[in-house]
Amino acid sequence: MRIAVFGAGALGSLYGGLLSEDHDVTLVGRQEHIDAVNTNGLQIGGMLEGVHHPKATTVAEGLGIQDMVLVTVKAYDTRVAVREVETMVGKETAVVSLQNGLGNSETLGRAFGSRVIMGVPFMGVTFSRPGYICLAGLGETVLGSPSGQHGLAIRVGETLSSVGLPTRVSANIGPEIWMKAIINASINPITALVRKENGCISQQRELQELSRAACQECAKAAEANGIALGRGDLFEKVLEVARMTARNRSSMLQDVERGKRTEIDSINGALAEAGECYGVSMPVNRALWSLVRSL
């Protein structure tokens, strides 16, 4: 199978590296990382330690039609990414989003319709240096088709599962996307502000209470938007993820440390606006949104 990973940072490189053992995989990413992968291979530290040898390039042009394109760019780059991804998408191509935040499904859906599969990954992976990533937490990837193409989602899931990436296919992917966004909103901005690993959320009472407040607001926003998140204590799921990825540095923290733009607009920002549209007060998420944007 021909597979391209567009936006191969930490997460995209993890998927691409593992898939390259059984498939013809090309990573599309930034020059420094691509040069390192082409020279020494993609090195994965931590869990699933090993060296993999996917192809790697900085441009999608010329790669041709792929069987699957994994879209792993930051949410704020999705609209721009569509133009390059289009060059690799044919009638049978699965376009798989493995991204954070809200809005990606709609953007990709307008361009690629029923070929879009949304993926919700629960991974703790860090970009340590060009050519080297570290996996601190291996969770499942939840997949689903916004347009009801359940069979396509199953086929994508089988491909990922076959290389050691745990997957689950959901018949209703919307709530899964919201759930991940809420978990991110309750962990990532706090870790970015205090410059600590995810474990701080479960280990420090003050940070835990801040996280709980953000989570509770988001739950009200979901309810107002008609999103059924299921039974159980939502904040317990936040704590579970924080514990599972305790040694991981959130993607938002990594962005802040590297002086890069964060995804705060599509996470806390999007959730705050989604709640406020229905009259839900979102002061904690508004504050986190503003504070991270000020960094």
N, C-alpha and C positions, 0 to 999 in steps of 0.2 A: 504494500500500500504506500502511495506517495503522500507524505504529510509535511505540511509547512507550519512552523510556529512563528507567528507574526508578533513581534514585541518580546523577544526572548530575553527577559531579565531572569530573576531568580526562579519564579514559578514556571514560566514558559520553558526555561532550560531544563528544569526537573522533568517535566512531561516529555519534552523532546529527547532528552538524553535516554530516558528509560525506553521510550518507543523506538529509538534508533537501533536497539538490539534486534528487533524483528522487522523493522520497516525502513523505507527510504525516507529519512527525515532531514529537513533543512531548517536550521534556525535562522531567523531574520532578526538582527539586533544591531546594537551599537558597535562601532568600529573596534574599540579596545577589547571588548568581550569577544567579538567574533575572531579577531586576530589570535587571541589566546586559545580559543577552542580549536581553531585550525592548526595551531602549532603544537599544543600539548593535549588536545582532547578536552572534553568537559569533565571536570573533576567534581564529584559529589562527596562531601564529608558528612559525618554524623550517621544517621540511619541510611541504609541502602548505599553504603560507601562503595565507591568504584569510579572507574574512568570510562567514559563513553565517547563515541566518535561520530556524532551526527555531522552532516554537511553544515556549513555556516556561511552566511553572506550578509551584507548590509542592505541589500535591495531585493525587493520581491520581483522586480521586472526581469523577465527571462526565465523564471522558474517553470512557467507553464501551468496547465491545469492540474490541480491536486485532487486526491480523493478526500482529503480532510485538511482543513485549515483551522488551527487553534489560534484564537485571537486572545492575546495576553497583554495588550497595551493597557496603559492607565486609562481610566474611564474618560478623562478629559481629552484623550487622543482618539477616541473611537470614531468620531465623524471623519477625521482626517485619514484614519487607517482604512476606512471603507474604500477609498479610491485605489489604494495599492492592493488590498485584498481582492478586489474585483478582478484583477489580472490573473488570479489563481483559481477562480471559482467557475466551474462548469455546471451543467444541469444536474449532475449526480454528486456534486461536492457537498460534504457536510461542513458547515461553518460553525465552529464550536467556541462559544465565549467562555473564558475562564477568568472573569474579571470581578472586581469589587463594585459595590454601589448600585444605585438605581439608574435606569435610563438606557442601559446598554442594549437590552432586549428590543426596545422600540427603535433605536438607531439602526441596529443590524437588521431588524425585521423589515424596515422600509427598503433596505438595499437588497436583501437576499431572500426574503419571504420564508417559505416553508423549509428552506435548507438550514435555517438557524436552529442550533441546539444550545440551550443555555446550560452552563456548568457552574456549580457552586462548590468550589474546593475548600476543604478544611485542612490546610497544610501549614506547617510552620517552617518556612524555608527562607534563608537569608543569603543575599548576594555578598559574599565575603570579599572577593576581588575578581577581576576579569578572569574568566575561565574556571572559577571555583565557587560553588554554592554549598551551603550547609543545610541539611534537612534535620530539624529538631523535633518535628511532630508530623506523623503520617496519619491523617484522617481520611475520611471518604470523600469522594467527589460525587455530588448529586447531580444527575442529568435530567433534562426534560425538554420537550418541544413546546414552545408557546403556541404553535399552530396545530398541535395534536398529532404530529408525525411520530407516534410512539415507537414504531419499528425502527426508524432512523436513530432515535435516542438509544434504543437497545443495542444496535450495532456499534455505535460509538462506545457505549459502556463495555461491550465485550472486548473491543480493541484495547481500551485502557486497562481493564481487569487482567488481560492476558500478559501484561508486563509488570504486574505487581502493584497497580494503582487501584485500591478498593473503590468500587463504584456502586451507586444505587440509582435506579431510574424511577423518577416520580411522574405520575400522571398529571400532577398539578404543580408546575415548577414555580409559579408566581410567589406563593408563600415561602418557598425555600429561599428565593432570592431576597425577600424581605427579611427573613430570619437571619441570613448571613449579614445583611446590611446592618441590622440592629446589633448583632454581636460585634461587628467591626466598630460601630458607633459607640459601643459601651466599653471598648478596650483600646482601640488604636489611638484616638486623640489624647487620652490620658497618658498612655505610655510615651507618646511623642512630647508631651508637655513636661513630664518629669524625667524623661530620658532613661527609662528603665524597661527591663524585659517584661513580657506579658504576665509573669508570675506575680508582679506587684499588685495586680488587681485582687487576687485572692489572698495575698499575704498582709496587706496594709489596710487597716480598718477605714481610714479616711478616704483612700482611693476606692475601696470597695463601695462605700456609700455614694460616692460621686458616680461611679459606674452604675449602681442600682438606680439612681435618680434618672440618669440618661436613658437607661433601658425602660423604665416605667413610662416615661414620656413617649418613647418610640412605640411601645405596646399600644398606647392610647391612639397614636397616629394610625397604626395598622388597623385597629378596630374601626376607626372613623372612615378609613378607605375601603372597608369591606374585606380586609385580608384576614383570613382565619389561620391563626398560627398554631392551632391545636391546643391540647390540654397540657397541663404541667406548668411549673414555675419557669417562666422565660429567663429570669435572672440566674436560676440554677444552671441553665444551659450556658449562659455567659461565663459563669464561674468554672464550669466543666472545661470549656475551651481554654480559658486562662490557665487552668492547671495543666491541661494536656500539652499546652505550648509554653509552659512556664519559662523555659530558657530561650524562647524565640524573641527576636526583636521585631516588632510589628512592621509591616511595610511602610506605615506612615512615619514611624520613628526612623527607619532607614532613609526615607526620603528627606526628612528634616536634617539628619546627620550629614547627608551628602549635598545639602543645599539645593535639593530638587523640589519642584512643585508637588504638593500632596494631593490626595484624592478627597480631601475634607468636603469639598463642594458637593460631590456625588454621594457622600455618606451622611454625615450629620447635617449638612446643608440641605440635601434633598429630602431627608426625613423631616427636618424642621418645617420646610415649606409644605410638604405633604400633609403634615398635621395641621398647620395653620390654615390651610385651605378649607378645612372643616371645623375651624374654630377651636382646635386643640392648642393650648398654651405649651410652648416648647422652650422655656427659658434656659434650661441646662444645655440642651443641644445647640441653641443659639450662642451661648457663651463659649462652648467648646469650639464651635465653628469659627467664631471671631478670634479666639485666642490662637488657634493653630494657624489661621490665615495671617496673623500678625508676626509669626516667627520668621 
